[in-house]
Amino acid sequence: MGENTSMTKGVAESSMDQKVDVYIWDMDETLILLKSLLNGTYAEAFNGSKNVQEGVEIGKIWEKQILSLCDDHFFYEQIENYNKPYLSILSQYDDGRNLSEYDFNKDEFGPSNNDDNKRKLAYRHRVIAHRYKQGLHSFLNQEMIKDLDELYDMTDKYTDRWLSSARVFLEECSAGSGGTSVVAADGINESAASKHINLLVTSGSLIPSLVKCLLFRLDNMIAHENVYSSWEVGKLQCFEWIKARFNGPNVRFCIIGDGWEEGEAAQLMQWPFIKIDMRPGSSHRFPGLTLKTVGFYFSVVYGNSDAEDEKE
C-alpha cells in the first residue's frame, strides 16, 4: 500500500530546492467542532455560559447534512465498508474510461477484493475527486447552499468564530510570509512566496472527511490529494507516507491536533506537535493560535532557521 509514485516524485523534486513547511492537521475538535458539540464537551468547558443543548442540536444538523451528502453524491452507501486511506490508492486500477454514461448502480460492484472491483472502486474515487475539486456549487442547488451557509454562520456564532478563525489560520499557513497560495495538482503551492502545504490526517473514514472539508469550507486550502484517513492504518503510517512523499533537505513538518495518537506519532517522527485545547482563554485554540506560536514549535525542533517567517 504505497503512495502514488508520480505524485511522490513531483513533490519530492520540488521540495529538494524549495523551503517547504508541511502542516498536518487533525479534523474534529481541531479545524472543526462536531464531536464536542454532539457530546456537550465544548459547551461544558464554558462553565454554564453556553447552552449545551443548543450545541447538541447544531451538531445533529451537521451530522445529518454530512450523511446526506455522502449518500446522495459520494457513493457512501455503496463504498462505506471499503474505506481507503487516500483517494489515489487504487489509481493503478483505473483504466481512464469515460464515465459520463457509466451507470454506477448497475455495475455489480461488490465485496470481492479482485481487480474488477478495485477498478470499480477506483472509478468512484475518480468521480469523488472531481466533485471535490468542482465544489458544492457544482451539484447543490442555491436553496441548499443557502441553508448550509446559514448553518455555518449559526455554528460559527455559537463557537465564538472557531470555524472562521480556523479557516483564516489555514490561509495564513498556506500563504506563509505574505504570499498568495495556489494549490497545484500535486498538492504543493506553486507561488514562489508560498512554500507551505496543508494536509489532513483524520481518524474518520475518508469519504465523510472529504465531505466535511467541503461543508466546512476547507476544500480550497486542502486538496483532495492531501486528505488521509487513518481509520485502519493509524496515524503513524499516514505520517510515514507523508514524509516519504514530501521529504527533502529543506522540508519541515508540524502536526496540529487534539488527540493522543497524533501526539505519540509526532514524537516518534520527531516532529513538532501542537495540541489543540478548546478551553476558553487557551492560546492553542481558535481563535487564539497564531503563526508566532507555530514558529516557536518549529524553532524548538528545527532550530531558528527561517523562524522569523513564522512570526510575521
Secondary structure, 3 states (H helix, E strand, C coil): CCCCHHHHHHHHHHHHCCCEEEEEECCECCCECCHHHHCCHHHHCCCCCCCHHHHHHHHHHHHHHHHHHHHHHCCHHHHCCCCCCCHHHHHHHCCCCCCCCCCCCCCCCCCCCCHHHHHHHHHHHHHHHHHHHHCHHHCCCHHHHHHHHHHHHHHHHHCCCHHHHHHHHHHHHHHCCCCCCCECCCCCECCCCCCEEEEEEECCCHHHHHHHHHHCCCCCCCCHHHEEECCCCCHHHHHHHHHHHHCCCCEEEEEEECCHHHHHHHHHHCCCEEECCCCCCCCCCCCCCCHHHHHHHHHHHHCCCCHHHHHC
